[in-house]
């Protein structure tokens, strides 16, 4: 079915809905014209589908109808619109059409490009719908960012995405991944980004919204998604807005005491920065899509386990397809101009100095570092025992540094730190510049007792039945692994 819907134009999708005698509802749109309703009117047969189409542009009118929200383009405003219009639809038409119709309300609140082109172009779109007459409603809500430079093109793209959302809710809800992929039919990611999605209600009882959000990244509708404590899906523009950010990248399979210690120590130093003091701070653990797809296929159970375990110790999670750190920083800069810190180990720092990762940039490694360290960014480097250093480097990193693997700095020190990290000779002056200007800083106060803990070793111990792994992870993580039997854990059988 998804292959067929990929070929349907927005007008054909709208026409199918218009000709479906069960579907009947309201369109309420604020901010960029009644673009979605326009698609349905132009498709023909809209009288069989549209009970009402309205747009309360004036803020006073909007507040009088829907009540006040913190921001006019926000999920709170969208929920107020859906609540009001759905209640009104049932009150006025429930007795007359309730036995023969499945009611729905589509709503959006949008800030399209203004005349000067200075505003953030984004919006919230949602649909509340019944799957059977008199049945309880379900919701789908999405947040979009519009990339067209022309207001009329943004309006057109919004009409298409809204139509795709309504069509998906009606005909693809049992195929949620196909529904997600269809959101950008006839418009594409170069014009619209969908960076948040939430499905709720009886139609989606078996749905985990974290997995649905992951599909947004996997299918290129966005580059990153975020989850908070308890697995709730977060909207980046609201969660990161004007906040300082500290992020640690890793596999977290599973999260270890070292992972927690790295972020805690980096946070203590980050909070001492003059630009961070008195600022609201966001802490993030980031997993890249490359890491999640390391085996070639997405293991949804493995992914959800990692997110759950990070949430169990209070961390927010970011999933991104940004392999390069400078692209990750550019993502954060969409939402905040406050200071950004990155906590990482020395092996990851060494990988950053591998020039092969920047061959696609005209300015190579210098351009990447110019982007990475722009406007208040600092790397906090966690040390590693010297005898573990080479063995725990990624293979691609080692191949790029074969000439210095026997460096005296490695052989003559107990720990490898930011101060004695081996760097290729032609990059040493660049590295010295970054150190001297405090773009790179060694983490202090770390626990030397836990430095030999690595996720891959913990994972091997779990699967082999070696109970020593429990002392290598935070207690809530150990409890969750045992309770849910994650990562191949099998309880010991009493003799």
Long-range contacts (C-beta under 8 A, 24 or more apart in sequence): 1-171, 1-172, 1-175, 1-178, 2-172, 2-175, 2-178, 2-181, 2-182, 5-167, 5-171, 5-172, 5-178, 5-182, 5-185, 6-181, 6-182, 6-185, 8-167, 8-185, 9-186, 10-39, 10-159, 10-160, 10-163, 10-164, 10-185, 10-186, 11-39, 11-42, 11-43, 12-43, 13-163, 13-164, 13-166, 13-167, 14-39, 14-40, 14-42, 14-43, 14-46, 14-163, 14-167, 15-43, 15-44, 15-45, 16-167, 16-171, 17-49, 17-166, 17-167, 17-170, 18-43, 18-44, 18-45, 18-46, 18-48, 18-49, 19-45, 19-48, 20-49, 20-170, 21-48, 21-100, 22-100, 22-101, 22-102, 22-133, 23-49, 23-101, 23-102, 23-104, 23-170, 24-48, 24-49, 24-51, 24-93, 24-97, 24-101, 24-102, 24-103, 24-104, 25-49, 25-50, 25-51, 25-89, 25-103, 25-104, 25-105, 25-106, 25-129, 26-50, 26-51, 26-52, 26-53, 26-54, 26-85, 26-86, 26-88, 26-89, 26-104, 26-105, 26-106, 27-52, 27-53, 27-54, 27-105, 27-106, 27-107, 28-52, 28-53, 28-54, 28-55, 28-56, 28-81, 28-85, 28-105, 28-106, 28-107, 28-108, 29-53, 29-54, 29-55, 29-106, 29-107, 29-108, 29-109, 29-110, 29-162, 30-55, 30-56, 30-57, 30-62, 30-72, 30-77, 30-81, 30-108, 30-109, 30-110, 31-57, 31-72, 31-73, 31-108, 31-109, 31-110, 31-111, 31-112, 31-123, 32-108, 32-110, 32-111, 32-112, 32-123, 32-151, 32-154, 32-155, 32-158, 33-155, 35-155, 35-156, 35-158, 35-159, 35-162, 36-106, 36-108, 36-158, 36-159, 36-162, 36-163, 36-166, 38-159, 39-159, 39-160, 39-162, 39-163, 40-163, 51-89, 51-93, 52-85, 52-89, 72-109, 73-109, 73-110, 73-111, 73-122, 73-123, 73-124, 74-109, 74-124, 74-238, 75-124, 75-141, 75-143, 75-235, 75-238, 77-109, 77-124, 78-107, 78-108, 78-109, 78-124, 78-125, 78-126, 78-141, 79-126, 79-141, 81-105, 81-107, 81-109, 81-126, 82-107, 82-126, 82-128, 82-139, 86-128, 86-137, 98-133, 98-134, 99-133, 99-134, 100-133, 101-133, 102-129, 102-130, 102-131, 102-132, 102-133, 102-135, 103-129, 103-130, 103-137, 104-128, 104-129, 104-130, 104-166, 104-169, 105-129, 106-162, 106-165, 106-166, 108-158, 108-162, 110-158, 112-146, 112-151, 112-154, 112-155, 112-158, 113-146, 113-148, 113-149, 113-150, 113-151, 113-154, 114-151, 117-149, 120-145, 120-237, 121-145, 121-146, 121-147, 121-148, 121-154, 122-146, 122-237, 123-158, 125-158, 125-161, 125-162, 125-165, 127-165, 127-166, 127-169, 129-169, 129-170, 129-203, 131-173, 131-202, 131-203, 135-202, 136-201, 136-202, 137-201, 138-169, 138-173, 138-199, 138-200, 138-201, 138-202, 138-203, 138-204, 139-198, 139-199, 139-200, 139-201, 140-165, 140-168, 140-169, 140-197, 140-198, 140-199, 141-196, 141-197, 141-198, 142-183, 142-194, 142-196, 142-197, 142-198, 143-194, 143-195, 143-196, 143-197, 143-235, 143-237, 144-192, 144-193, 144-194, 144-195, 145-192, 145-193, 145-195, 145-237, 146-191, 146-192, 147-190, 147-191, 147-192, 147-193, 148-191, 153-191, 157-187, 157-191, 157-192, 158-192, 160-185, 160-186, 160-187, 161-187, 161-192, 161-194, 173-203, 173-204, 176-204, 176-207, 176-212, 176-215, 177-212, 177-215, 177-219, 180-212, 180-215, 180-216, 180-219, 180-221, 181-215, 181-219, 183-221, 184-221, 189-220, 189-221, 189-222, 193-221, 193-222, 193-223, 194-221, 194-222, 195-221, 195-222, 195-224, 195-225, 195-235, 195-236, 195-237, 196-225, 196-233, 196-234, 196-235, 196-236, 197-233, 198-233, 208-304, 209-233, 210-303, 210-304, 210-307, 211-300, 211-303, 211-304, 213-319, 214-292, 214-298, 214-300, 214-303, 214-319, 217-289, 217-319, 217-320, 217-321, 218-289, 218-298, 223-320, 223-321, 223-322, 223-327, 223-331, 224-318, 224-319, 224-320, 224-321, 224-322, 224-331, 225-318, 225-319, 226-284, 226-316, 226-317, 226-318, 226-319, 227-307, 227-311, 227-316, 227-317, 227-319, 228-311, 228-316, 229-311, 229-314, 229-315, 229-316, 230-311, 231-307, 231-308, 231-311, 234-316, 236-334, 236-335, 237-334, 237-335, 239-282, 239-316, 240-282, 240-332, 240-335, 240-336, 241-335, 241-336, 242-280, 242-335, 242-336, 242-337, 242-338, 243-279, 243-280, 243-281, 243-282, 243-336, 243-338, 244-270, 244-275, 244-276, 244-279, 244-280, 244-281, 244-282, 244-336, 244-338, 244-339, 244-340, 244-341, 245-281, 245-282, 245-284, 245-332, 245-336, 245-338, 245-339, 245-340, 245-341, 246-270, 246-281, 246-282, 246-283, 246-284, 246-340, 246-341, 246-342, 246-343, 247-283, 247-284, 247-285, 247-286, 247-318, 247-328, 247-332, 247-340, 247-341, 247-342, 247-343, 248-284, 248-285, 248-286, 248-342, 248-343, 248-344, 249-286, 249-287, 249-288, 249-325, 249-328, 249-342, 249-344, 249-348, 250-285, 250-286, 250-287, 250-455, 251-287, 251-291, 251-306, 251-455, 252-285, 252-287, 252-306, 252-309, 252-310, 252-455, 253-302, 253-306, 253-455, 253-459, 253-487, 254-305, 254-306, 254-309, 254-455, 254-458, 254-459, 254-462, 254-473, 254-477, 254-481, 254-486, 254-487, 255-285, 255-306, 255-309, 255-310, 255-313, 255-315, 255-455, 255-473, 255-474, 255-477, 256-450, 256-453, 256-454, 256-455, 256-458, 256-472, 256-473, 257-447, 257-450, 257-453, 257-472, 257-473, 257-474, 258-382, 258-450, 258-451, 258-453, 258-454, 259-285, 259-455, 260-313, 260-474, 261-382, 261-446, 261-447, 261-450, 262-343, 262-344, 262-345, 262-382, 262-443, 262-446, 263-315, 263-343, 265-343, 265-380, 265-382, 265-443, 265-444, 265-445, 265-446, 266-341, 266-343, 266-380, 266-382, 266-443, 268-445, 269-380, 269-441, 269-443, 269-444, 270-339, 270-341, 270-378, 270-380, 273-339, 273-341, 273-378, 275-338, 275-339, 275-376, 276-338, 276-339, 276-341, 279-338, 279-339, 282-316, 283-315, 283-316, 284-315, 284-316, 284-317, 284-318, 285-310, 285-315, 285-316, 285-317, 285-318, 286-317, 286-318, 286-319, 286-320, 286-328, 287-317, 287-318, 287-319, 287-320, 288-319, 288-320, 288-321, 288-322, 288-323, 289-319, 289-320, 289-321, 290-321, 290-323, 292-319, 302-487, 305-484, 305-486, 305-487, 308-480, 308-484, 309-477, 309-480, 309-481, 309-486, 312-474, 312-476, 312-477, 312-480, 313-474, 313-476, 313-477, 323-357, 324-357, 324-358, 324-368, 325-352, 325-372, 326-368, 326-369, 326-371, 326-372, 329-371, 329-372, 329-374, 329-377, 330-371, 333-375, 337-375, 338-376, 339-376, 339-377, 339-378, 340-376, 340-377, 340-378, 341-377, 341-378, 341-379, 341-380, 342-377, 342-378, 342-379, 342-380, 343-380, 343-382, 343-443, 344-379, 344-380, 344-381, 344-382, 345-381, 345-382, 345-383, 345-384, 346-381, 346-382, 346-383, 346-384, 346-389, 346-416, 346-417, 346-418, 346-421, 347-384, 347-389, 347-392, 347-393, 347-394, 347-397, 349-379, 349-381, 349-418, 349-421, 349-440, 350-393, 350-397, 350-401, 350-421, 350-422, 350-423, 351-393, 351-394, 351-396, 351-397, 353-423, 353-424, 353-427, 353-431, 354-396, 354-397, 354-400, 354-401, 355-400, 355-427, 356-396, 356-400, 365-427, 365-430, 366-430, 369-430, 369-434, 373-434, 373-439, 377-439, 378-438, 378-439, 378-440, 378-441, 379-439, 379-440, 379-441, 380-441, 380-442, 380-443, 381-417, 381-418, 381-421, 381-440, 381-441, 381-442, 381-443, 382-443, 382-446, 383-415, 383-416, 383-417, 383-418, 383-442, 383-443, 383-446, 383-451, 384-415, 384-416, 384-451, 385-414, 385-415, 385-416, 385-451, 385-452, 386-410, 386-411, 386-413, 386-414, 386-415, 386-416, 388-451, 388-452, 388-454, 389-416, 392-454, 415-451, 417-442, 418-442, 459-487, 462-487, 462-488, 462-489, 463-487, 463-488, 463-489, 465-490, 465-492, 467-492
